[in-house]
């Protein structure tokens, strides 16, 4: 199918490659179908593009690239909602934001994906170890800073 | 037991109700408290039921801190509202990111990129 996007023009995605968020994302309840797009930005970041709204897309990444000790305890309801047959299919993504010069990740509200059926859900962690704006990377500033010795 | 609903719909005199509603509307509203919010008084170890399946028990009260115990079916997710709101806000903000915001990607000072260069 073809998906109209405000950022990438019209993209073509096999229907069975779409991810479904049965409950939508927090703040975007009606958006249930997303495509995971790889762009030229290396292998670490993807775009999660809504198939229901051209203007809605998120940068996502695998949080374990940045935080080895990060893990998401899976609750029974998530296990059932996403129809897991085996936890080995579980993948975690986090939504990224640009805050000042920093690329941040929402590690408090990660996305759990069942790689087997491509169903996904944003969950809310109960422990407060992580934040919604966990710094991931400092983006190179527009004006190069003088290098210190 | 001191309980009541601020707003129309409860068995009070009409005039009092109107006055109460106006007072509530003009008073500085407390965070998250709506006109039609049901307000109940409970003591320690007392419980309220929400529907047939959700139980909220006052476990402990110390100063201005109340500890609540919640029994709910597992399909009902329970969160602190400020956490839920923070994640919704962050989703909204993150949806504004544009590819050009990340144009620094080629120049990103990441460990991985440095490793690739080596």
HADDOCK unambig.tbl for C-alpha pairs under 7 A between the chains (distance, minus, plus):
assign (segid A and resid 26 and name CA) (segid B and resid 87 and name CA) 6.98 0.50 0.50
assign (segid A and resid 26 and name CA) (segid B and resid 88 and name CA) 4.92 0.50 0.50
assign (segid A and resid 26 and name CA) (segid B and resid 91 and name CA) 6.94 0.50 0.50
assign (segid A and resid 27 and name CA) (segid B and resid 88 and name CA) 4.93 0.50 0.50
assign (segid A and resid 27 and name CA) (segid B and resid 91 and name CA) 6.71 0.50 0.50
assign (segid A and resid 27 and name CA) (segid B and resid 92 and name CA) 6.59 0.50 0.50
assign (segid A and resid 41 and name CA) (segid B and resid 105 and name CA) 6.23 0.50 0.50
assign (segid A and resid 56 and name CA) (segid B and resid 95 and name CA) 5.84 0.50 0.50
assign (segid A and resid 57 and name CA) (segid B and resid 95 and name CA) 5.62 0.50 0.50
assign (segid A and resid 58 and name CA) (segid B and resid 94 and name CA) 6.18 0.50 0.50
assign (segid A and resid 58 and name CA) (segid B and resid 95 and name CA) 5.36 0.50 0.50
assign (segid A and resid 77 and name CA) (segid B and resid 74 and name CA) 5.96 0.50 0.50
assign (segid A and resid 77 and name CA) (segid B and resid 75 and name CA) 5.54 0.50 0.50
assign (segid A and resid 96 and name CA) (segid B and resid 94 and name CA) 6.27 0.50 0.50
assign (segid A and resid 97 and name CA) (segid B and resid 93 and name CA) 6.99 0.50 0.50
assign (segid A and resid 97 and name CA) (segid B and resid 94 and name CA) 4.55 0.50 0.50
assign (segid A and resid 97 and name CA) (segid B and resid 97 and name CA) 6.54 0.50 0.50
assign (segid A and resid 98 and name CA) (segid B and resid 97 and name CA) 6.66 0.50 0.50
assign (segid A and resid 109 and name CA) (segid B and resid 87 and name CA) 6.14 0.50 0.50
assign (segid A and resid 132 and name CA) (segid B and resid 87 and name CA) 6.46 0.50 0.50
assign (segid A and resid 132 and name CA) (segid B and resid 90 and name CA) 6.75 0.50 0.50
assign (segid A and resid 137 and name CA) (segid B and resid 110 and name CA) 6.79 0.50 0.50
assign (segid A and resid 139 and name CA) (segid B and resid 104 and name CA) 5.72 0.50 0.50
assign (segid A and resid 139 and name CA) (segid B and resid 108 and name CA) 5.55 0.50 0.50
assign (segid A and resid 140 and name CA) (segid B and resid 104 and name CA) 5.44 0.50 0.50
assign (segid A and resid 140 and name CA) (segid B and resid 107 and name CA) 5.88 0.50 0.50
assign (segid A and resid 140 and name CA) (segid B and resid 108 and name CA) 5.70 0.50 0.50
